[in-house]
Structures are given as structure tokens and as C-alpha cells.
Amino acid sequence: MTATADEIESIDRPLVEPGVLERRRYQVDLARSAASGHTLVCLPTGLGKTTVSLLVTAGRLADVGGTSLLLAPTKPLVTQHAAFYREALTIPDDEIAVFTGEVSPDDRADLWERAQIVIATPQVVENDLIGSRIDLSNTTHLTFDECHRASGNYAYNYIAERYHADAENPLVTGMSASPGGNEEGIRSVCENLGLASVAVMTEEDADVAQYTHNTDVEWERVTLPDEILAIRDSLVAVIETRLERLKELGVTRTTSADVSQRDLNRMRGELRKLMDNDQSEGYEGMSVHAEVMKLRRAVTLAETQSVESLRRYFERQRNAARSSGASKASQRLVSDPKVREAMEQAESYDDLHPKFRRTRILLAQCLGIEGGERVIVFTESRDTAETLTEFLGAHFETRKFVGQGDKEGSDGMTQTEQQETLDAFRAGEFEVLVSTSVAEEGLDVPEVDLVLFYEPVPTAIRSIQRKGRTGRQAEGRVMVLLAEDTRDEAYFWKSRHEQSTMTDELQRLKDSAGEIESELAQQGLDAFGGEPSPVADTDATESDAGATTAGDGGQSGLTAFGPPTTDEADVDRSESDADGLETAERDESAGEQSAEDEPSDESEGIVATAAGEGETIEIVVDQRELDASIARDLSTREDCETRLETLEVGDYVLSDRVVVERKSVSDFLDTLTGGDRSLFDQVGDAARHYARPVVVIEGEDLYGERNVHPNAIRGALASLAVDFGASVLRTTDEADTADLLHVIAGREQELDDREVSVHGEKGSKTLVEQQEYVVSAIADIGPVTARALLDEFGTVEGVMIANEDDLLEVSGVGQVTAERIREVIGSDYEP
């Protein structure tokens, strides 16, 4: 017999609103475990991981004080968590702050000072840490929601490093239904976030089982029609000819179009070796390899998505081939007869894909015959999501749910639009939600009768996230569509294997948590500091049975998480923080020069100053540079403070006279072949406002990455140095660039005692520059061709009225360029 609302026992705790949270024993047990140390909490989707974090936060704030920070990967998820916290806690709503990109940096800094709880996207917190707008020293609880994202350069990793280093009394909780596809992945998440304990609940646990229902997984096979097979065969023929060329170059022995991605990666490595040896075959092969990758994408769209998605992809490739600085791979792709044949076949095909019809039938069965109320359809492609929404909308009340970013030919949804769509879905205003991956993780999407995978996903994590949208309060169904003899089947079996492996690994982690804690401590977690103060027992009346945790409520094996001893704190950091050495190398070099030693000459003084022996240096970073890891790297150095601004001139300001314009090799070459604003404009502005402009070119293959004549590159470098007085410096990668900026800033500010001063604005263009700019924008022809046209015709008007034959007389203007110019100038404006 089901208990009534009045009979359900609620949780009664300090700071928790009475009568709001149902007492579930497994949640209380998990919260107790998480309160005792840095813990990974694993709980199936839909069973209340957020409640576990909320209980830990409430106990932490009540007993220790400070601020709590909860991070979630998407804006809709942040909004959802904030609403839940405001409902379930007695803390005033205005002291539970939301940080997203829609809140201004100045407002975030003010909110941080007066909020008890901050709920934020990681990118915003990362930016605020880099910009020195917030301080984590008083943050006593940090939750990483969907913590399986903590890999690579994702913001979670940086924030965890800063938190363990800066917080006076840290406690970390990681939450996920699917922390990794194997033991290595799970351990990696723990290491990246500084988690030392694992608390696991599975659907087999008695305390959990009563809240879950079976979710059947079925799969439907669809057969591709002859028309789609013909399109695929045309593309496969081109792939095989390109692989034949790669075979002639000696980087592969197969010409089969179903070559694995691993083999393609290996080929790329072999081609890179040829390029490193300056062999022309390497450059040719890399271009062919890029074409193969584009063709494989087209085959996948035809086989598993829809012909409409393929048509949109072809259109983007045609646009890319017509753009200024187009790659040879793009140009060859759209001009190949077989590819053009496939394009024509796609244009003439009057259907979408058999998956569309099968989707409509399955939804009719669920919503009509079986009396269901709601269905979610997941797809990998935004193109497919939009086409599906239109197709299904003719039969069902259907809406799409996609991310916020705009893409070519597709507008994203604002945060408000996303929230309104989910609210309407919950309220039953429509039946079918067609979503990309944005709705996979953690969103409180209402219980649905069917989750339909338009295609299988290749990872266990995403499969588990999608399945979790059904089977919470009642039995649900999951169906997967597979196109026979395509990549769909490979992805399906890969996901099933990973999911089975992850389930086994989680059970093994649960059974051997104490051993895991010890191993994690030995694998370098001592790099993080700060052992949390224990929170008072979350419920003294509850049994200790349930979640398995490491350390039996303590932190044995993690003594290194505590603050350093006096000896450790006194270790000279001059050899370890600024030279980019790995830990083992730092250990070997430690002690070679003490902090008190005087440098023997000026050069040693420069190095020591840049390495952090003086006062804190400041580096101003342009907001648009945050895609690189440089600012993150600099912000973690003890002697360096970074500040974010939207700079009018340059990318980094290192003093009142030094500004740095950073270009990757690709960016540098792009500026030579056209763009909205050339490198010379940027450096010209820098030279007008700073006495020492610096251009940093980052990367190792300046002369080989693009089909640009070496003398053109040398001429540009000479112009930067001679015409603009800029110092041109080369670095190998982002880490090398960070080291260089650190050294220059240290030399300027500490050795020469200069202040950091941001000044300057983009200079207005001269008449000649404006004329060149207007002409260069026509069909993206670029500045070189623009100057040639103006030299020939004398005025912008002369260029505009020139016919195609006259244009062909101009040096550097070929048939394709002349046609594009006339098309842009002479075509009717039809918005």
C-alpha cells in the first residue's frame, strides 16, 4: 500500500525546510559518507543525488559556516538546482545566488561576497578565478555535479586544483550516475577532483530498490533503401580512391572505406612524421586524410541520420570551399565527380530516412494505442533534431530542445526558451520532446513513457544518462533505432560493453572502497591540500548500513591532504612553479639554489625574478583568450595574479609598455589570407599605444601547415619587425607561451619596477585602409587581391562596375574569383 503524503516521513535538519524532503535512508547514508571526506557519490539517475549534496551543504553551513559552491555543466541544470535549494532550505532566496554568463562579472563579484550558496556553471567560476574576482578560501563545501566530465581541460579540473590549494577548510563532493566507463576512468575522475572516498548505491541495494522500476531496453533494426545505399556507394568510392593515394604514400595498407578511427589516427601520426622531416608527401597526405574524414562524416549522415542532414552538410562544405583561404581538401571534395553525383542524388531524393517513419509508428503506438502521455526522442545531430521536430509535428504536439549556441543554418535556444520548453513539457502542453544531448545530464525532465534513441550513443555514460529519463516512478521503455550494417551497430555494442563494464567496476569499487582510498592517496592526490573538518553526524538515529565508504568515516591514508608542515611550507618554490617541469623532475632539482642565494649575474636575476621570488606580478588577460589554457596556467602560480578585461588592444598586457598579440600558427596564416581584421591592423594599434609591442606565434609548423609560400610568411614577419617595431617571438605550445609571458611580466614589473597599465583603443582606419577593407570583404577575397583591384580600377566604384572580363585582367583574379565577385555585387538582395 502506498503511503499518503501525510504519512511520508520528512527530513528534519538545521537549515532544511521542514516537510519538504522525504526521508530516504539511502540518501541520508550517502550524505553521512560524503560529509566525512572528499567523496564520489554514485547513485542511479532519478534517485536524488542533488538531495544528498543539499544535505551535506546544509550540515556544513550549520556546523562550519562559510560558503557552499555547487557546479553544474549547463545553465538549465543550474537553474533547476537553484530552484530546488531555495525550496528545500531555510536560507533566504537572495543568499542562494546563481552564476551564469548572463550575470555580469561585477554583479557576480558582489553576489559572491554576500551569498551563502552559489550555484554556477564551471566556465563562469573558472573565469572569475582567473580574473581574481572571487576567492575560494572561505568555501567550505564544493559539489561537482555530473562529475564524470572531469577529464582533459574541462573547467572542473582547474577549479578542483584551485579549491584544494586555496580553501582553508575544503570538502569536495562529486556526484554522478555514471562516473566512468572503466576502472581507469573512475579513478581518473577521483584523481582530478581530489576525491578519496567512494560511496556507491546501485538499484540492487534494498534501500534503493523500492524507489526504482524496470526499464526494458529494446532495439529496432531498419533497412536502408536503395537510394540511400547509392548515395553511400558514391561516397565510399571516393574514400577508397583517397585511401589508395595514402597507401601509395606508405602510411596505410588498406583501402577499405570501413577503416577504423584508430587506423586513421595512426595514419595521421605517420603523416605528421613526414611533415616533421619536411617531406612534401606529408603535406599532401595530410590534405588527403582531411578529405577522408569529411567523406566519412558524410557517409555517417546518409546511413544513420537523414538525407536532409546530408544535404545541409554538403551545403556547408560548398560554402567552406568558396571562402577565402579554403583548404585544398574542401575544394577537392566539392569538385570530385563522384561527390557531385552523391550531392545530386541527395537533392533528388524525396524522402528522409526509414528511421523517421519508424519513429512515427513507435510514437503512435505509445501515445495512441498504449495511452502514454510523454515521449523523449534523443538524437546526436541538431540538423536531425530540427528535421524530426518538423516531421513529427505533423502528427503529434512536438517541440525541440537544443543547446544555446548558434550554428550555421541553425539558431540555438536561449536559457529562457529552454526553461519554458521544459515547463511546458512537465505541464503536459505537448507530447514529444526532441532533444540533442543537452537534456541528457541531470535535468529534471518529467517522467516519460518512452525514451527513443534515434541512434545509439557510443559511450556508456551517455546511454545511462538518457535511459534515466524513464522508469523512475513506473516501469518505462527505452528503444534504440539501428540502421543495419552501419556504424549504428558498432556504437550500440560498444555502449553495451562499456555499460556492463562500468556496472561491474562500480560494484568492485563499492566492495573494496578502503583499498581504493589507499591507492588514490598513493597516486598523487597529495598534490591537493586541505583535509575537511568532520561535520556532525547527519542523523544519529540512522544505521550505518547502506553506502560503502572509504576510511570508515575518517580520512586514513590521506594525511597528505592536511596543511603542510613547517618544513614543507618553507620549501623554496622557485624551481617548481614557473619552469613547467613535471613533479619528478622538480623533486630532482629541488634545493639546487635556495631562495636566499644571490644571483651571480643579471641573467640569473631575471630568471629568479620571473620564477616567483619577488612580489606578486600582474598580467591582464583579454576575455577572448580564455579558450586557451594560458590564463589558467598563469593564475595557478603563487607569484602571479591574473585580471580579465575586454582589451581594445592586444591579448595580454604585461606592463605599461608591453602588450602581447598572441597568434597560433593557424591564426597567423589566416591573417595572411584575409579576415575581418588583419594582423597588421592589430599590431599597428598595439604599436601606437604601447612602446614595446610583442607578437607571439605559437606552434611548430609555421611553414608547412598551410599552402602559403614561405616567402610570404617571411615577408610578414619582416614587416612586423621592421614596419611596426614589434618583437616577434616563437613558442611551441600554450604552456611555453605561459612561461614566456610570466618571464616578461616578471622582468618588467620586478626588475624594471614598471606598473601594469591598460590603455589604447583600436585606431580608426585611414581612407586607403577603408577602401581596401570594403573591397577585401567582397566574396572574402582578402587584402592582397583588394589592393590589386584598386590599383587596376582606381576607385571602389570602379571595382563595383567592372565586368567579369575586366576582372580577369587583374593579377591574382581567376575565373572562380571573378564569378564570385560578380555574384555578390550583381545579385538581388533577398533576405
Buried (B, 14 or more C-beta within 10 A) or exposed (E): EEEEEEEEEBBEBEBBBEEEBBEBBBBBBBBBBBBBBBBBBBBBBBBBBBBBBBBBBBBBBBBBEBBBBBBBBBBBBBBBBBBBBBEBBEBEEEBBBBBBBEBEBEEBBEBBEEBBBBBBBBBBBBBBBBBBBBBBBEBBBBBBBBBBBBEEEBBBBBBBBBBBBBBEBBBBBBBBBBBBBBBEBBBBBBBBBBBBBBBBBBBEBEBBEEBBEEBEBEBBEBEBEEBBBBBBBBBBBBBBEBBEBBBEBEBBEBBEBEBEEEBBEBBBEBBBEBBEEEBEBBBBBBBBBBBBBBBBBBBBBBBBBBBBBBBBBBEBBBBBBBBBBBBBBBBBBBEBEBBBBBBEBBEEBEEBBBBBEBBBEBBEEBBEEEEBEBBBBBBBBBBBBBBBBBBBBEBBEBBBBBBBEEEEEBEBBEBEBBBBBBEBBEEEEBBBBBBBBBBBBBBBBBBBBBBBBBBBBBBBBBBBBBBBBBBBEEEBBBBBBBBEEBBBBBBBEBBBEBBEBBBEBBEBBBEBBBEBBBBBBEEEBBBBBBBBEBBEBBBEEBEEEBBBBBBEBBBBBBEBBEEEEEEEEEEBBBBBBBBBBEEEEBEEEBEEBEEEEEBEEEEEBBBBBBBBBBEEBBBBBBBEBBEBBBBBBBBBBEBBBBBBEEBBBBBBBBBBBBBBBBBBBEBBBBBBBBBEEBBBBBBBBBBBBBEBBBBBBBBEBBEBBBEBEEEEBEEBBEBBEEEBEBBBBBBEBBEBBBBBBBBBBBBBBBBEEBEBEBEBEBBEBEEEBEBBBBBBBBBBBBBBBBBBBBEBBEEBEEBBEBEEEBBBEBEEBEEEBBBBBBEEEEEEEEE
